[in-house]
Amino acid sequence: MFSMPDQPAPDHREIDKLLAAVDHQVRCLTEQRQAAKRERRRLRRSRLVLRRRAATLITRTVLRVGLMVSGTVSFAIGLIFLVTGKDGEKDLLEAAAAAWGLAAAIPSRK
């Protein structure tokens, strides 16, 4: 008829220990996942800041060079007008001074 099983009944204390170990692993993995998400957000922000800084630096450099060149050209043409006696030399020399002043006012680095 019915026979007794060959294996003894499972020990509930062992099962409880295993469940506690699994719970601990799940908590650890959840904490690691949250830490990884925080790090990912931090890296994204850093990358965005670096991109903006590079774009700003390039823009400032191009603007400063452009102002220096336009000031130099205005100054040269103003001198030519001054030597030849044509009207407009004062305006060109003022434009050169303004361009150089603006170029000097733009900070080169942060």
N, CA, C and O atoms as a GROMACS GRO file, in nm:
protein
  440
    1MET      N    1   0.082  -0.116   0.000
    1MET     CA    2   0.000   0.000   0.000
    1MET      C    3   0.089   0.125   0.000
    1MET      O    4   0.175   0.143  -0.086
    2PHE      N    5   0.066   0.208   0.096
    2PHE     CA    6   0.148   0.329   0.100
    2PHE      C    7   0.273   0.303   0.180
    2PHE      O    8   0.270   0.244   0.287
    3SER      N    9   0.382   0.348   0.124
    3SER     CA   10   0.507   0.331   0.197
    3SER      C   11   0.560   0.469   0.237
    3SER      O   12   0.522   0.571   0.180
    4MET      N   13   0.645   0.468   0.332
    4MET     CA   14   0.705   0.592   0.380
    4MET      C   15   0.809   0.639   0.277
    4MET      O   16   0.878   0.557   0.218
    5PRO      N   17   0.818   0.768   0.258
    5PRO     CA   18   0.920   0.815   0.164
    5PRO      C   19   1.059   0.790   0.219
    5PRO      O   20   1.082   0.789   0.340
    6ASP      N   21   1.152   0.770   0.126
    6ASP     CA   22   1.289   0.742   0.167
    6ASP      C   23   1.359   0.868   0.219
    6ASP      O   24   1.453   0.859   0.299
    7GLN      N   25   1.315   0.984   0.176
    7GLN     CA   26   1.381   1.107   0.218
    7GLN      C   27   1.302   1.170   0.333
    7GLN      O   28   1.179   1.164   0.336
    8PRO      N   29   1.374   1.228   0.427
    8PRO     CA   30   1.304   1.292   0.538
    8PRO      C   31   1.239   1.423   0.491
    8PRO      O   32   1.274   1.474   0.384
    9ALA      N   33   1.149   1.474   0.568
    9ALA     CA   34   1.081   1.599   0.534
    9ALA      C   35   1.184   1.713   0.532
    9ALA      O   36   1.280   1.711   0.608
   10PRO      N   37   1.164   1.813   0.444
   10PRO     CA   38   1.260   1.922   0.435
   10PRO      C   39   1.266   2.002   0.567
   10PRO      O   40   1.165   2.018   0.637
   11ASP      N   41   1.382   2.048   0.597
   11ASP     CA   42   1.402   2.126   0.719
   11ASP      C   43   1.367   2.271   0.687
   11ASP      O   44   1.430   2.334   0.602
   12HIS      N   45   1.267   2.323   0.755
   12HIS     CA   46   1.219   2.459   0.726
   12HIS      C   47   1.323   2.565   0.762
   12HIS      O   48   1.324   2.674   0.704
   13ARG      N   49   1.407   2.534   0.857
   13ARG     CA   50   1.510   2.632   0.894
   13ARG      C   51   1.607   2.653   0.777
   13ARG      O   52   1.650   2.765   0.753
   14GLU      N   53   1.641   2.548   0.706
   14GLU     CA   54   1.731   2.561   0.590
   14GLU      C   55   1.665   2.643   0.480
   14GLU      O   56   1.730   2.726   0.416
   15ILE      N   57   1.539   2.620   0.458
   15ILE     CA   58   1.466   2.695   0.356
   15ILE      C   59   1.461   2.842   0.394
   15ILE      O   60   1.479   2.929   0.309
   16ASP      N   61   1.435   2.871   0.523
   16ASP     CA   62   1.432   3.010   0.568
   16ASP      C   63   1.568   3.077   0.548
   16ASP      O   64   1.573   3.194   0.510
   17LYS      N   65   1.677   3.006   0.573
   17LYS     CA   66   1.811   3.060   0.553
   17LYS      C   67   1.834   3.091   0.405
   17LYS      O   68   1.888   3.196   0.369
   18LEU      N   69   1.792   2.998   0.319
   18LEU     CA   70   1.808   3.020   0.175
   18LEU      C   71   1.727   3.140   0.127
   18LEU      O   72   1.775   3.221   0.048
   19LEU      N   73   1.603   3.152   0.177
   19LEU     CA   74   1.520   3.267   0.139
   19LEU      C   75   1.581   3.398   0.188
   19LEU      O   76   1.578   3.499   0.118
   20ALA      N   77   1.636   3.397   0.308
   20ALA     CA   78   1.700   3.518   0.360
   20ALA      C   79   1.822   3.554   0.276
   20ALA      O   80   1.845   3.672   0.249
   21ALA      N   81   1.898   3.454   0.233
   21ALA     CA   82   2.015   3.480   0.149
   21ALA      C   83   1.972   3.536   0.014
   21ALA      O   84   2.035   3.628  -0.038
   22VAL      N   85   1.866   3.483  -0.044
   22VAL     CA   86   1.814   3.533  -0.172
   22VAL      C   87   1.764   3.676  -0.156
   22VAL      O   88   1.789   3.761  -0.242
   23ASP      N   89   1.691   3.703  -0.046
   23ASP     CA   90   1.644   3.840  -0.020
   23ASP      C   91   1.761   3.937  -0.010
   23ASP      O   92   1.756   4.048  -0.064
   24HIS      N   93   1.866   3.896   0.057
   24HIS     CA   94   1.984   3.979   0.071
   24HIS      C   95   2.048   4.007  -0.065
   24HIS      O   96   2.088   4.120  -0.094
   25GLN      N   97   2.058   3.905  -0.148
   25GLN     CA   98   2.114   3.922  -0.282
   25GLN      C   99   2.029   4.018  -0.366
   25GLN      O  100   2.082   4.101  -0.438
   26VAL      N  101   1.898   4.005  -0.356
   26VAL     CA  102   1.808   4.093  -0.431
   26VAL      C  103   1.827   4.237  -0.386
   26VAL      O  104   1.832   4.327  -0.470
   27ARG      N  105   1.837   4.261  -0.254
   27ARG     CA  106   1.859   4.396  -0.203
   27ARG      C  107   1.993   4.453  -0.251
   27ARG      O  108   2.002   4.569  -0.289
   28CYS      N  109   2.095   4.369  -0.248
   28CYS     CA  110   2.227   4.413  -0.294
   28CYS      C  111   2.224   4.450  -0.442
   28CYS      O  112   2.278   4.552  -0.483
   29LEU      N  113   2.160   4.366  -0.521
   29LEU     CA  114   2.151   4.394  -0.665
   29LEU      C  115   2.069   4.520  -0.692
   29LEU      O  116   2.102   4.596  -0.783
   30THR      N  117   1.964   4.542  -0.615
   30THR     CA  118   1.882   4.662  -0.632
   30THR      C  119   1.964   4.786  -0.598
   30THR      O  120   1.957   4.886  -0.670
   31GLU      N  121   2.041   4.780  -0.490
   31GLU     CA  122   2.127   4.893  -0.454
   31GLU      C  123   2.233   4.918  -0.561
   31GLU      O  124   2.261   5.033  -0.594
   32GLN      N  125   2.290   4.813  -0.614
   32GLN     CA  126   2.391   4.828  -0.720
   32GLN      C  127   2.328   4.890  -0.845
   32GLN      O  128   2.390   4.974  -0.910
   33ARG      N  129   2.207   4.849  -0.877
   33ARG     CA  130   2.137   4.903  -0.994
   33ARG      C  131   2.109   5.051  -0.975
   33ARG      O  132   2.128   5.130  -1.068
   34GLN      N  133   2.065   5.090  -0.857
   34GLN     CA  134   2.038   5.231  -0.829
   34GLN      C  135   2.168   5.313  -0.833
   34GLN      O  136   2.168   5.425  -0.883
   35ALA      N  137   2.275   5.257  -0.780
   35ALA     CA  138   2.405   5.326  -0.785
   35ALA      C  139   2.451   5.342  -0.930
   35ALA      O  140   2.506   5.446  -0.967
   36ALA      N  141   2.429   5.240  -1.010
   36ALA     CA  142   2.468   5.247  -1.152
   36ALA      C  143   2.386   5.354  -1.225
   36ALA      O  144   2.439   5.426  -1.310
   37LYS      N  145   2.256   5.365  -1.192
   37LYS     CA  146   2.173   5.469  -1.253
   37LYS      C  147   2.222   5.608  -1.213
   37LYS      O  148   2.228   5.698  -1.297
   38ARG      N  149   2.256   5.626  -1.086
   38ARG     CA  150   2.307   5.756  -1.042
   38ARG      C  151   2.437   5.791  -1.114
   38ARG      O  152   2.457   5.904  -1.158
   39GLU      N  153   2.525   5.693  -1.127
   39GLU     CA  154   2.652   5.716  -1.195
   39GLU      C  155   2.629   5.749  -1.342
   39GLU      O  156   2.697   5.835  -1.398
   40ARG      N  157   2.535   5.682  -1.404
   40ARG     CA  158   2.502   5.708  -1.544
   40ARG      C  159   2.452   5.852  -1.562
   40ARG      O  160   2.494   5.920  -1.655
   41ARG      N  161   2.363   5.898  -1.471
   41ARG     CA  162   2.314   6.036  -1.477
   41ARG      C  163   2.429   6.135  -1.457
   41ARG      O  164   2.437   6.236  -1.526
   42ARG      N  165   2.518   6.105  -1.362
   42ARG     CA  166   2.631   6.193  -1.336
   42ARG      C  167   2.722   6.204  -1.458
   42ARG      O  168   2.767   6.313  -1.493
   43LEU      N  169   2.747   6.090  -1.522
   43LEU     CA  170   2.832   6.091  -1.641
   43LEU      C  171   2.767   6.166  -1.757
   43LEU      O  172   2.835   6.236  -1.832
   44ARG      N  173   2.637   6.151  -1.772
   44ARG     CA  174   2.566   6.225  -1.878
   44ARG      C  175   2.578   6.375  -1.855
   44ARG      O  176   2.605   6.451  -1.948
   45ARG      N  177   2.556   6.418  -1.728
   45ARG     CA  178   2.569   6.560  -1.698
   45ARG      C  179   2.710   6.609  -1.724
   45ARG      O  180   2.729   6.718  -1.779
   46SER      N  181   2.808   6.530  -1.685
   46SER     CA  182   2.948   6.569  -1.709
   46SER      C  183   2.977   6.584  -1.857
   46SER      O  184   3.042   6.679  -1.899
   47ARG      N  185   2.930   6.489  -1.934
   47ARG     CA  186   2.952   6.494  -2.078
   47ARG      C  187   2.886   6.617  -2.139
   47ARG      O  188   2.944   6.682  -2.225
   48LEU      N  189   2.765   6.650  -2.093
   48LEU     CA  190   2.694   6.767  -2.144
   48LEU      C  191   2.770   6.894  -2.107
   48LEU      O  192   2.782   6.985  -2.190
   49VAL      N  193   2.819   6.902  -1.984
   49VAL     CA  194   2.896   7.019  -1.942
   49VAL      C  195   3.022   7.034  -2.027
   49VAL      O  196   3.056   7.145  -2.069
   50LEU      N  197   3.091   6.923  -2.052
   50LEU     CA  198   3.213   6.929  -2.133
   50LEU      C  199   3.184   6.972  -2.276
   50LEU      O  200   3.260   7.048  -2.335
   51ARG      N  201   3.074   6.924  -2.332
   51ARG     CA  202   3.036   6.965  -2.468
   51ARG      C  203   3.008   7.114  -2.474
   51ARG      O  204   3.051   7.184  -2.566
   52ARG      N  205   2.932   7.162  -2.374
   52ARG     CA  206   2.900   7.305  -2.371
   52ARG      C  207   3.026   7.388  -2.353
   52ARG      O  208   3.043   7.492  -2.417
   53ARG      N  209   3.115   7.342  -2.266
   53ARG     CA  210   3.238   7.417  -2.243
   53ARG      C  211   3.322   7.424  -2.370
   53ARG      O  212   3.378   7.528  -2.403
   54ALA      N  213   3.331   7.312  -2.442
   54ALA     CA  214   3.408   7.311  -2.567
   54ALA      C  215   3.345   7.403  -2.671
   54ALA      O  216   3.415   7.477  -2.739
   55ALA      N  217   3.212   7.398  -2.682
   55ALA     CA  218   3.144   7.485  -2.779
   55ALA      C  219   3.164   7.632  -2.743
   55ALA      O  220   3.185   7.715  -2.831
   56THR      N  221   3.158   7.663  -2.614
   56THR     CA  222   3.178   7.801  -2.570
   56THR      C  223   3.320   7.846  -2.600
   56THR      O  224   3.342   7.958  -2.646
   57LEU      N  225   3.416   7.760  -2.573
   57LEU     CA  226   3.556   7.796  -2.598
   57LEU      C  227   3.581   7.820  -2.746
   57LEU      O  228   3.649   7.916  -2.783
   58ILE      N  229   3.526   7.736  -2.831
   58ILE     CA  230   3.542   7.751  -2.976
   58ILE      C  231   3.476   7.881  -3.022
   58ILE      O  232   3.534   7.956  -3.101
   59THR      N  233   3.355   7.907  -2.973
   59THR     CA  234   3.283   8.028  -3.012
   59THR      C  235   3.359   8.153  -2.969
   59THR      O  236   3.372   8.248  -3.046
   60ARG      N  237   3.407   8.151  -2.846
   60ARG     CA  238   3.483   8.268  -2.798
   60ARG      C  239   3.608   8.291  -2.881
   60ARG      O  240   3.640   8.404  -2.918
   61THR      N  241   3.678   8.183  -2.911
   61THR     CA  242   3.802   8.196  -2.988
   61THR      C  243   3.773   8.252  -3.128
   61THR      O  244   3.841   8.344  -3.173
   62VAL      N  245   3.672   8.198  -3.194
   62VAL     CA  246   3.638   8.245  -3.328
   62VAL      C  247   3.593   8.391  -3.324
   62VAL      O  248   3.630   8.470  -3.411
   63LEU      N  249   3.514   8.426  -3.223
   63LEU     CA  250   3.468   8.563  -3.212
   63LEU      C  251   3.584   8.659  -3.186
   63LEU      O  252   3.590   8.766  -3.246
   64ARG      N  253   3.674   8.621  -3.097
   64ARG     CA  254   3.790   8.707  -3.069
   64ARG      C  255   3.877   8.726  -3.194
   64ARG      O  256   3.919   8.837  -3.225
   65VAL      N  257   3.903   8.617  -3.264
   65VAL     CA  258   3.986   8.627  -3.385
   65VAL      C  259   3.917   8.713  -3.490
   65VAL      O  260   3.980   8.796  -3.554
   66GLY      N  261   3.787   8.693  -3.506
   66GLY     CA  262   3.712   8.774  -3.603
   66GLY      C  263   3.716   8.922  -3.569
   66GLY      O  264   3.733   9.006  -3.657
   67LEU      N  265   3.700   8.954  -3.441
   67LEU     CA  266   3.706   9.094  -3.401
   67LEU      C  267   3.845   9.153  -3.420
   67LEU      O  268   3.859   9.268  -3.462
   68MET      N  269   3.946   9.074  -3.390
   68MET     CA  270   4.084   9.122  -3.410
   68MET      C  271   4.112   9.149  -3.558
   68MET      O  272   4.172   9.250  -3.594
   69VAL      N  273   4.069   9.056  -3.643
   69VAL     CA  274   4.091   9.073  -3.787
   69VAL      C  275   4.014   9.194  -3.840
   69VAL      O  276   4.068   9.274  -3.916
   70SER      N  277   3.887   9.206  -3.800
   70SER     CA  278   3.809   9.320  -3.850
   70SER      C  279   3.865   9.452  -3.797
   70SER      O  280   3.862   9.553  -3.867
   71GLY      N  281   3.915   9.453  -3.673
   71GLY     CA  282   3.979   9.574  -3.620
   71GLY      C  283   4.104   9.609  -3.697
   71GLY      O  284   4.130   9.726  -3.726
   72THR      N  285   4.183   9.507  -3.729
   72THR     CA  286   4.306   9.531  -3.803
   72THR      C  287   4.277   9.583  -3.945
   72THR      O  288   4.343   9.675  -3.992
   73VAL      N  289   4.179   9.524  -4.009
   73VAL     CA  290   4.142   9.568  -4.144
   73VAL      C  291   4.089   9.713  -4.139
   73VAL      O  292   4.125   9.795  -4.222
   74SER      N  293   4.002   9.742  -4.041
   74SER     CA  294   3.950   9.878  -4.028
   74SER      C  295   4.061   9.978  -4.001
   74SER      O  296   4.062  10.089  -4.055
   75PHE      N  297   4.155   9.939  -3.916
   75PHE     CA  298   4.267  10.027  -3.884
   75PHE      C  299   4.352  10.053  -4.009
   75PHE      O  300   4.389  10.168  -4.036
   76ALA      N  301   4.383   9.947  -4.084
   76ALA     CA  302   4.465   9.962  -4.204
   76ALA      C  303   4.396  10.052  -4.307
   76ALA      O  304   4.458  10.140  -4.366
   77ILE      N  305   4.266  10.029  -4.328
   77ILE     CA  306   4.193  10.111  -4.425
   77ILE      C  307   4.182  10.254  -4.374
   77ILE      O  308   4.190  10.349  -4.453
   78GLY      N  309   4.164  10.270  -4.242
   78GLY     CA  310   4.158  10.404  -4.184
   78GLY      C  311   4.289  10.480  -4.203
   78GLY      O  312   4.288  10.599  -4.232
   79LEU      N  313   4.401  10.410  -4.186
   79LEU     CA  314   4.530  10.473  -4.209
   79LEU      C  315   4.548  10.512  -4.356
   79LEU      O  316   4.600  10.619  -4.387
   80ILE      N  317   4.505  10.425  -4.443
   80ILE     CA  318   4.514  10.455  -4.587
   80ILE      C  319   4.430  10.578  -4.620
   80ILE      O  320   4.474  10.667  -4.693
   81PHE      N  321   4.308  10.583  -4.565
   81PHE     CA  322   4.222  10.701  -4.588
   81PHE      C  323   4.286  10.826  -4.529
   81PHE      O  324   4.275  10.934  -4.587
   82LEU      N  325   4.351  10.814  -4.413
   82LEU     CA  326   4.415  10.928  -4.349
   82LEU      C  327   4.530  10.981  -4.435
   82LEU      O  328   4.545  11.102  -4.453
   83VAL      N  329   4.611  10.888  -4.488
   83VAL     CA  330   4.726  10.929  -4.569
   83VAL      C  331   4.680  10.990  -4.702
   83VAL      O  332   4.737  11.089  -4.749
   84THR      N  333   4.576  10.932  -4.762
   84THR     CA  334   4.530  10.981  -4.892
   84THR      C  335   4.438  11.102  -4.880
   84THR      O  336   4.409  11.167  -4.980
   85GLY      N  337   4.391  11.132  -4.759
   85GLY     CA  338   4.306  11.250  -4.739
   85GLY      C  339   4.159  11.226  -4.768
   85GLY      O  340   4.085  11.322  -4.784
   86LYS      N  341   4.115  11.103  -4.774
   86LYS     CA  342   3.973  11.074  -4.800
   86LYS      C  343   3.894  11.086  -4.669
   86LYS      O  344   3.949  11.074  -4.560
   87ASP      N  345   3.765  11.110  -4.685
   87ASP     CA  346   3.677  11.119  -4.567
   87ASP      C  347   3.647  10.978  -4.513
   87ASP      O  348   3.647  10.880  -4.588
   88GLY      N  349   3.622  10.971  -4.382
   88GLY     CA  350   3.582  10.844  -4.321
   88GLY      C  351   3.690  10.779  -4.239
   88GLY      O  352   3.667  10.675  -4.178
   89GLU      N  353   3.809  10.839  -4.235
   89GLU     CA  354   3.917  10.776  -4.160
   89GLU      C  355   3.887  10.771  -4.011
   89GLU      O  356   3.924  10.675  -3.943
   90LYS      N  357   3.821  10.874  -3.960
   90LYS     CA  358   3.788  10.878  -3.818
   90LYS      C  359   3.694  10.763  -3.781
   90LYS      O  360   3.712  10.696  -3.680
   91ASP      N  361   3.593  10.742  -3.864
   91ASP     CA  362   3.497  10.634  -3.838
   91ASP      C  363   3.565  10.497  -3.840
   91ASP      O  364   3.536  10.411  -3.757
   92LEU      N  365   3.654  10.478  -3.936
   92LEU     CA  366   3.723  10.349  -3.947
   92LEU      C  367   3.816  10.326  -3.828
   92LEU      O  368   3.825  10.214  -3.777
   93LEU      N  369   3.886  10.429  -3.784
   93LEU     CA  370   3.975  10.414  -3.669
   93LEU      C  371   3.894  10.390  -3.540
   93LEU      O  372   3.937  10.314  -3.453
   94GLU      N  373   3.776  10.454  -3.530
   94GLU     CA  374   3.689  10.427  -3.415
   94GLU      C  375   3.636  10.284  -3.419
   94GLU      O  376   3.627  10.218  -3.315
   95ALA      N  377   3.602  10.235  -3.538
   95ALA     CA  378   3.554  10.097  -3.552
   95ALA      C  379   3.665   9.999  -3.515
   95ALA      O  380   3.638   9.896  -3.453
   96ALA      N  381   3.788  10.029  -3.553
   96ALA     CA  382   3.901   9.942  -3.518
   96ALA      C  383   3.920   9.938  -3.367
   96ALA      O  384   3.940   9.831  -3.309
   97ALA      N  385   3.913  10.055  -3.304
   97ALA     CA  386   3.929  10.060  -3.158
   97ALA      C  387   3.816   9.984  -3.088
   97ALA      O  388   3.839   9.913  -2.990
   98ALA      N  389   3.694   9.998  -3.139
   98ALA     CA  390   3.580   9.927  -3.080
   98ALA      C  391   3.595   9.776  -3.095
   98ALA      O  392   3.568   9.700  -3.002
   99ALA      N  393   3.638   9.732  -3.213
   99ALA     CA  394   3.656   9.588  -3.237
   99ALA      C  395   3.765   9.531  -3.147
   99ALA      O  396   3.750   9.423  -3.090
  100TRP      N  397   3.875   9.603  -3.134
  100TRP     CA  398   3.983   9.555  -3.048
  100TRP      C  399   3.940   9.556  -2.901
  100TRP      O  400   3.976   9.466  -2.825
  101GLY      N  401   3.865   9.657  -2.862
  101GLY     CA  402   3.815   9.661  -2.725
  101GLY      C  403   3.722   9.546  -2.694
  101GLY      O  404   3.730   9.485  -2.587
  102LEU      N  405   3.633   9.515  -2.788
  102LEU     CA  406   3.543   9.400  -2.769
  102LEU      C  407   3.621   9.269  -2.764
  102LEU      O  408   3.591   9.182  -2.683
  103ALA      N  409   3.720   9.256  -2.849
  103ALA     CA  410   3.803   9.134  -2.849
  103ALA      C  411   3.874   9.119  -2.715
  103ALA      O  412   3.886   9.008  -2.663
  104ALA      N  413   3.921   9.230  -2.660
  104ALA     CA  414   3.991   9.223  -2.532
  104ALA      C  415   3.894   9.194  -2.418
  104ALA      O  416   3.933   9.134  -2.317
  105ALA      N  417   3.768   9.234  -2.432
  105ALA     CA  418   3.669   9.214  -2.327
  105ALA      C  419   3.617   9.070  -2.319
  105ALA      O  420   3.566   9.029  -2.215
  106ILE      N  421   3.631   8.994  -2.426
  106ILE     CA  422   3.584   8.855  -2.426
  106ILE      C  423   3.686   8.770  -2.354
  106ILE      O  424   3.802   8.765  -2.394
  107PRO      N  425   3.644   8.702  -2.247
  107PRO     CA  426   3.740   8.618  -2.173
  107PRO      C  427   3.787   8.501  -2.258
  107PRO      O  428   3.708   8.440  -2.331
  108SER      N  429   3.915   8.470  -2.247
  108SER     CA  430   3.969   8.361  -2.330
  108SER      C  431   3.940   8.225  -2.269
  108SER      O  432   3.914   8.129  -2.342
  109ARG      N  433   3.946   8.214  -2.138
  109ARG     CA  434   3.920   8.086  -2.071
  109ARG      C  435   3.836   8.111  -1.947
  109ARG      O  436   3.829   8.222  -1.894
  110LYS      N  437   3.773   8.003  -1.903
  110LYS     CA  438   3.694   8.012  -1.781
  110LYS      C  439   3.777   7.981  -1.662
  110LYS      O  440   3.727   7.984  -1.549
   0.00000   0.00000   0.00000
